[in-house]
Amino acid sequence: MRILSVIIIVASLIGLSFVSKNKPNSKKMEKRTITGSYDPVAVLELFTSEGCSSCPSADNLLPQLAKLDSNIIPLSFHVDYWNRLGWTDPFSSNEYSERQREYVRQLNLQSAYTPQLVVNGEYELVGSNRRGAESAIKKALQERSLLSLSITDVTFDNSKVRFTVNAVGEIKKTNLLAVLVQKKAVMNVKAGENSGATLSHINVARAFSSQKTEAKNEFKLELPKNIASDNWQLIVYSQQTNDLKITGAAQYNPK
């Protein structure tokens, strides 16, 4: 019996050693949960470009608007159709230009323009119009969200960020949009209409994904290599498919 007991103990220790050596790298795992609520939100989507001389004033106004209320979520979508004027905006994407075109069609506008600010998918105005923006934000914050969103199980796999978004509420006929943003960016523009200017931006969209809203939603976004570990965050928001009204939002900041 003593010999059998010794064998069992030794085998247990070997097993424990094997498990310890194969434990996943905890630095690559992040299990924090960002819980949601039905509190009102005002998602500000600014369509802008470093190649547009009218845009810096809107870029500068956006962080000021964000400070008005903790439930205001600013986003900077850099469009690509100004790149033809000599300066290729490094943050621009045709995907963001197409997102703006969705609003052009939905809101019956003649054409896309910059800087354009869209608040909760309902109100659009020139992005440098402070009074108009404050009025739209006030209206947006008078309505409670229709969905409660929470971001969970955020993991990092090389340059990929994987996460789950749980949705509770009126999920029918809505899409869920996920954006990985660079919280702050400064660029010295060397050509185009803003040649010689130093431009500052906040919450610049660097990766974007959209899918039909389910109770549980899995996302994977690319984390650009040139973003510092403390200079990015995830923003998710739900949007009705029939009228593009935004019905809920949540944010996640890495530690």
C-alpha positions as a Markdown table, in Angstrom:
| # | Residue | x | y | z |
|---|---|---|---|---|
| 1 | Met | 0.0 | 0.0 | 0.0 |
| 2 | Arg | 2.8 | 2.4 | 0.8 |
| 3 | Ile | 4.5 | 1.8 | -2.5 |
| 4 | Leu | 1.1 | 2.4 | -4.3 |
| 5 | Ser | 0.6 | 5.7 | -2.4 |
| 6 | Val | 4.1 | 6.9 | -3.3 |
| 7 | Ile | 3.4 | 6.1 | -7.0 |
| 8 | Ile | 0.1 | 8.0 | -6.9 |
| 9 | Ile | 1.7 | 11.1 | -5.2 |
| 10 | Val | 4.6 | 11.1 | -7.8 |
| 11 | Ala | 2.1 | 10.8 | -10.7 |
| 12 | Ser | 0.0 | 13.7 | -9.3 |
| 13 | Leu | 3.1 | 15.9 | -9.0 |
| 14 | Ile | 4.1 | 15.1 | -12.6 |
| 15 | Gly | 0.6 | 15.9 | -13.8 |
| 16 | Leu | 0.6 | 19.3 | -11.9 |
| 17 | Ser | 4.0 | 20.2 | -13.4 |
| 18 | Phe | 2.7 | 19.4 | -16.9 |
| 19 | Val | -0.4 | 21.6 | -16.5 |
| 20 | Ser | 1.7 | 24.4 | -15.2 |
| 21 | Lys | 4.0 | 24.4 | -18.2 |
| 22 | Asn | 1.1 | 24.5 | -20.6 |
| 23 | Lys | -0.9 | 27.3 | -19.0 |
| 24 | Pro | -1.9 | 30.0 | -21.5 |
| 25 | Asn | 0.0 | 33.3 | -21.5 |
| 26 | Ser | -2.2 | 35.5 | -19.2 |
| 27 | Lys | -1.0 | 38.6 | -20.9 |
| 28 | Lys | -2.9 | 37.6 | -24.1 |
| 29 | Met | -6.1 | 37.2 | -22.2 |
| 30 | Glu | -8.6 | 39.8 | -21.0 |
| 31 | Lys | -11.8 | 38.7 | -19.3 |
| 32 | Arg | -13.2 | 42.0 | -18.1 |
| 33 | Thr | -16.8 | 42.7 | -18.7 |
| 34 | Ile | -18.2 | 46.1 | -19.7 |
| 35 | Thr | -21.8 | 46.0 | -18.7 |
| 36 | Gly | -24.5 | 47.8 | -20.6 |
| 37 | Ser | -27.6 | 49.7 | -19.6 |
| 38 | Tyr | -30.6 | 51.4 | -21.1 |
| 39 | Asp | -29.3 | 54.9 | -20.4 |
| 40 | Pro | -29.6 | 57.4 | -23.2 |
| 41 | Val | -26.6 | 57.7 | -25.5 |
| 42 | Ala | -25.6 | 60.2 | -28.2 |
| 43 | Val | -23.3 | 58.6 | -30.8 |
| 44 | Leu | -21.6 | 61.3 | -32.8 |
| 45 | Glu | -20.3 | 60.2 | -36.2 |
| 46 | Leu | -18.1 | 62.8 | -37.8 |
| 47 | Phe | -17.3 | 62.3 | -41.4 |
| 48 | Thr | -14.1 | 64.2 | -42.0 |
| 49 | Ser | -10.8 | 64.3 | -44.0 |
| 50 | Glu | -7.3 | 65.6 | -43.6 |
| 51 | Gly | -7.6 | 66.7 | -47.2 |
| 52 | Cys | -10.5 | 69.1 | -46.6 |
| 53 | Ser | -9.8 | 72.6 | -45.5 |
| 54 | Ser | -13.1 | 73.0 | -43.7 |
| 55 | Cys | -12.6 | 69.9 | -41.5 |
| 56 | Pro | -10.1 | 71.0 | -38.9 |
| 57 | Ser | -12.7 | 73.2 | -37.2 |
| 58 | Ala | -15.0 | 70.2 | -36.9 |
| 59 | Asp | -12.2 | 67.9 | -35.7 |
| 60 | Asn | -11.4 | 70.4 | -32.9 |
| 61 | Leu | -15.1 | 70.8 | -31.9 |
| 62 | Leu | -15.7 | 67.0 | -31.6 |
| 63 | Pro | -13.7 | 66.6 | -28.3 |
| 64 | Gln | -15.5 | 69.7 | -26.8 |
| 65 | Leu | -18.9 | 68.1 | -27.6 |
| 66 | Ala | -17.8 | 64.8 | -26.0 |
| 67 | Lys | -17.2 | 66.6 | -22.7 |
| 68 | Leu | -20.8 | 67.8 | -22.5 |
| 69 | Asp | -22.1 | 64.5 | -21.1 |
| 70 | Ser | -20.6 | 61.1 | -20.1 |
| 71 | Asn | -23.1 | 59.4 | -22.4 |
| 72 | Ile | -21.8 | 61.1 | -25.5 |
| 73 | Ile | -19.7 | 58.8 | -27.7 |
| 74 | Pro | -17.6 | 60.5 | -30.5 |
| 75 | Leu | -16.4 | 58.8 | -33.6 |
| 76 | Ser | -14.2 | 60.1 | -36.5 |
| 77 | Phe | -14.7 | 58.4 | -39.8 |
| 78 | His | -12.2 | 59.6 | -42.4 |
| 79 | Val | -13.5 | 59.4 | -45.9 |
| 80 | Asp | -11.3 | 58.8 | -48.9 |
| 81 | Tyr | -12.8 | 60.9 | -51.7 |
| 82 | Trp | -10.6 | 64.0 | -50.8 |
| 83 | Asn | -7.4 | 62.0 | -51.4 |
| 84 | Arg | -7.4 | 63.1 | -55.0 |
| 85 | Leu | -6.4 | 66.6 | -54.0 |
| 86 | Gly | -2.8 | 65.7 | -53.2 |
| 87 | Trp | -2.9 | 64.4 | -49.6 |
| 88 | Thr | -3.7 | 60.8 | -48.9 |
| 89 | Asp | -5.4 | 60.8 | -45.5 |
| 90 | Pro | -3.7 | 57.8 | -43.7 |
| 91 | Phe | -6.9 | 57.2 | -41.7 |
| 92 | Ser | -9.2 | 57.2 | -44.7 |
| 93 | Ser | -11.1 | 54.3 | -46.1 |
| 94 | Asn | -13.7 | 53.7 | -48.8 |
| 95 | Glu | -15.6 | 51.7 | -46.2 |
| 96 | Tyr | -16.2 | 54.9 | -44.2 |
| 97 | Ser | -17.2 | 56.8 | -47.4 |
| 98 | Glu | -19.7 | 54.1 | -48.1 |
| 99 | Arg | -21.1 | 54.4 | -44.6 |
| 100 | Gln | -21.6 | 58.1 | -45.1 |
| 101 | Arg | -23.4 | 57.3 | -48.4 |
| 102 | Glu | -25.9 | 55.2 | -46.4 |
| 103 | Tyr | -26.8 | 58.3 | -44.6 |
| 104 | Val | -27.0 | 60.3 | -47.8 |
| 105 | Arg | -29.6 | 57.9 | -49.1 |
| 106 | Gln | -31.5 | 57.5 | -45.8 |
| 107 | Leu | -31.7 | 61.2 | -45.1 |
| 108 | Asn | -32.5 | 62.2 | -48.7 |
| 109 | Leu | -29.4 | 64.4 | -49.1 |
| 110 | Gln | -28.2 | 65.6 | -52.5 |
| 111 | Ser | -24.7 | 64.4 | -51.9 |
| 112 | Ala | -22.1 | 63.6 | -49.3 |
| 113 | Tyr | -20.0 | 66.4 | -47.8 |
| 114 | Thr | -17.4 | 67.1 | -45.2 |
| 115 | Pro | -17.3 | 67.9 | -42.4 |
| 116 | Gln | -20.6 | 66.2 | -41.7 |
| 117 | Leu | -21.8 | 65.2 | -38.2 |
| 118 | Val | -24.6 | 62.6 | -37.8 |
| 119 | Val | -26.1 | 62.2 | -34.3 |
| 120 | Asn | -27.7 | 58.9 | -33.4 |
| 121 | Gly | -28.3 | 58.3 | -37.1 |
| 122 | Glu | -31.2 | 60.7 | -37.0 |
| 123 | Tyr | -29.8 | 64.3 | -37.1 |
| 124 | Glu | -27.2 | 65.5 | -39.6 |
| 125 | Leu | -25.5 | 68.9 | -39.8 |
| 126 | Val | -22.2 | 70.6 | -40.7 |
| 127 | Gly | -19.7 | 69.2 | -38.3 |
| 128 | Ser | -18.4 | 72.7 | -37.2 |
| 129 | Asn | -21.9 | 73.9 | -36.2 |
| 130 | Arg | -21.7 | 73.9 | -32.4 |
| 131 | Arg | -25.2 | 75.2 | -31.8 |
| 132 | Gly | -26.8 | 72.7 | -34.1 |
| 133 | Ala | -24.7 | 69.9 | -32.6 |
| 134 | Glu | -25.6 | 70.8 | -29.0 |
| 135 | Ser | -29.3 | 70.9 | -30.0 |
| 136 | Ala | -29.2 | 67.4 | -31.7 |
| 137 | Ile | -27.3 | 66.0 | -28.7 |
| 138 | Lys | -29.9 | 67.3 | -26.3 |
| 139 | Lys | -32.7 | 65.6 | -28.3 |
| 140 | Ala | -30.8 | 62.3 | -28.5 |
| 141 | Leu | -30.2 | 62.2 | -24.7 |
| 142 | Gln | -33.9 | 62.6 | -24.0 |
| 143 | Glu | -34.5 | 59.0 | -25.3 |
| 144 | Arg | -33.6 | 55.9 | -23.4 |
| 145 | Ser | -31.8 | 53.2 | -25.4 |
| 146 | Leu | -33.8 | 50.3 | -26.8 |
| 147 | Leu | -30.9 | 47.9 | -26.3 |
| 148 | Ser | -28.5 | 47.2 | -23.5 |
| 149 | Leu | -25.1 | 46.1 | -24.9 |
| 150 | Ser | -22.2 | 44.6 | -23.0 |
| 151 | Ile | -18.7 | 43.7 | -24.2 |
| 152 | Thr | -17.3 | 40.5 | -22.7 |
| 153 | Asp | -14.4 | 38.0 | -23.2 |
| 154 | Val | -12.0 | 40.3 | -24.9 |
| 155 | Thr | -8.9 | 38.4 | -26.0 |
| 156 | Phe | -5.8 | 39.2 | -28.0 |
| 157 | Asp | -4.4 | 36.9 | -30.7 |
| 158 | Asn | -1.3 | 38.4 | -32.3 |
| 159 | Ser | -2.8 | 41.5 | -34.0 |
| 160 | Lys | -6.4 | 40.4 | -33.7 |
| 161 | Val | -8.8 | 41.6 | -31.0 |
| 162 | Arg | -11.7 | 39.1 | -30.4 |
| 163 | Phe | -14.7 | 39.9 | -28.2 |
| 164 | Thr | -18.3 | 39.1 | -27.5 |
| 165 | Val | -21.2 | 41.6 | -27.5 |
| 166 | Asn | -24.3 | 40.6 | -25.6 |
| 167 | Ala | -27.5 | 42.4 | -26.6 |
| 168 | Val | -30.7 | 42.6 | -24.5 |
| 169 | Gly | -33.8 | 44.4 | -25.7 |
| 170 | Glu | -35.3 | 45.1 | -29.1 |
| 171 | Ile | -32.8 | 43.3 | -31.3 |
| 172 | Lys | -35.1 | 42.6 | -34.3 |
| 173 | Lys | -34.3 | 44.5 | -37.5 |
| 174 | Thr | -31.1 | 46.0 | -36.1 |
| 175 | Asn | -27.4 | 45.7 | -37.0 |
| 176 | Leu | -24.6 | 45.8 | -34.6 |
| 177 | Leu | -21.6 | 47.9 | -35.5 |
| 178 | Ala | -18.1 | 47.5 | -33.9 |
| 179 | Val | -15.4 | 50.0 | -34.2 |
| 180 | Leu | -11.8 | 49.9 | -33.0 |
| 181 | Val | -10.7 | 53.5 | -32.6 |
| 182 | Gln | -7.4 | 55.3 | -32.0 |
| 183 | Lys | -8.2 | 57.6 | -29.1 |
| 184 | Lys | -5.8 | 60.4 | -30.1 |
| 185 | Ala | -3.9 | 61.1 | -33.3 |
| 186 | Val | -1.8 | 64.0 | -34.5 |
| 187 | Met | -0.7 | 64.4 | -38.1 |
| 188 | Asn | 1.6 | 66.8 | -39.9 |
| 189 | Val | -0.1 | 67.3 | -43.2 |
| 190 | Lys | 2.4 | 67.9 | -46.1 |
| 191 | Ala | 0.2 | 68.4 | -49.1 |
| 192 | Gly | -3.4 | 69.2 | -50.2 |
| 193 | Glu | -5.7 | 71.9 | -48.8 |
| 194 | Asn | -4.2 | 71.6 | -45.3 |
| 195 | Ser | -0.6 | 71.5 | -46.3 |
| 196 | Gly | 1.7 | 72.6 | -43.5 |
| 197 | Ala | -1.0 | 72.2 | -40.8 |
| 198 | Thr | -0.8 | 70.0 | -37.7 |
| 199 | Leu | -4.1 | 68.3 | -37.2 |
| 200 | Ser | -5.5 | 66.6 | -34.1 |
| 201 | His | -8.2 | 63.9 | -34.0 |
| 202 | Ile | -10.0 | 61.8 | -31.4 |
| 203 | Asn | -11.5 | 58.4 | -31.6 |
| 204 | Val | -10.4 | 57.7 | -35.2 |
| 205 | Ala | -11.9 | 54.6 | -36.7 |
| 206 | Arg | -9.1 | 52.2 | -37.5 |
| 207 | Ala | -11.2 | 49.0 | -37.9 |
| 208 | Phe | -14.9 | 48.5 | -38.5 |
| 209 | Ser | -17.3 | 45.6 | -38.7 |
| 210 | Ser | -21.1 | 45.2 | -39.0 |
| 211 | Gln | -23.4 | 42.3 | -38.6 |
| 212 | Lys | -27.0 | 41.4 | -37.9 |
| 213 | Thr | -27.7 | 41.8 | -34.1 |
| 214 | Glu | -28.2 | 38.6 | -32.2 |
| 215 | Ala | -28.4 | 38.0 | -28.4 |
| 216 | Lys | -24.8 | 37.0 | -28.6 |
| 217 | Asn | -22.4 | 38.4 | -31.2 |
| 218 | Glu | -18.8 | 37.4 | -31.9 |
| 219 | Phe | -16.4 | 40.0 | -33.4 |
| 220 | Lys | -12.8 | 40.0 | -34.6 |
| 221 | Leu | -11.0 | 43.3 | -35.5 |
| 222 | Glu | -7.5 | 44.0 | -36.6 |
| 223 | Leu | -5.4 | 46.0 | -34.1 |
| 224 | Pro | -3.0 | 48.3 | -36.2 |
| 225 | Lys | 0.6 | 47.9 | -35.2 |
| 226 | Asn | 1.3 | 51.6 | -34.8 |
| 227 | Ile | -1.2 | 52.1 | -32.0 |
| 228 | Ala | 0.1 | 52.3 | -28.4 |
| 229 | Ser | -1.5 | 49.9 | -26.0 |
| 230 | Asp | -3.2 | 52.7 | -24.1 |
| 231 | Asn | -4.3 | 54.6 | -27.2 |
| 232 | Trp | -7.2 | 52.5 | -28.4 |
| 233 | Gln | -10.7 | 51.4 | -27.4 |
| 234 | Leu | -13.7 | 49.4 | -28.7 |
| 235 | Ile | -17.0 | 51.1 | -29.4 |
| 236 | Val | -20.1 | 49.1 | -30.3 |
| 237 | Tyr | -23.5 | 50.4 | -31.2 |
| 238 | Ser | -26.8 | 49.1 | -32.5 |
| 239 | Gln | -28.6 | 50.6 | -35.5 |
| 240 | Gln | -32.1 | 50.0 | -36.9 |
| 241 | Thr | -32.0 | 48.7 | -40.5 |
| 242 | Asn | -35.1 | 50.6 | -41.6 |
| 243 | Asp | -34.2 | 54.2 | -40.6 |
| 244 | Leu | -30.6 | 53.9 | -39.3 |
| 245 | Lys | -31.5 | 55.2 | -35.8 |
| 246 | Ile | -29.0 | 54.2 | -33.2 |
| 247 | Thr | -30.6 | 52.4 | -30.3 |
| 248 | Gly | -27.8 | 51.6 | -27.9 |
| 249 | Ala | -24.0 | 51.6 | -27.3 |
| 250 | Ala | -21.2 | 50.4 | -25.2 |
| 251 | Gln | -17.4 | 51.1 | -24.8 |
| 252 | Tyr | -14.4 | 49.1 | -23.8 |
| 253 | Asn | -11.1 | 50.5 | -22.7 |
| 254 | Pro | -8.1 | 48.0 | -22.3 |
| 255 | Lys | -6.3 | 48.2 | -19.0 |
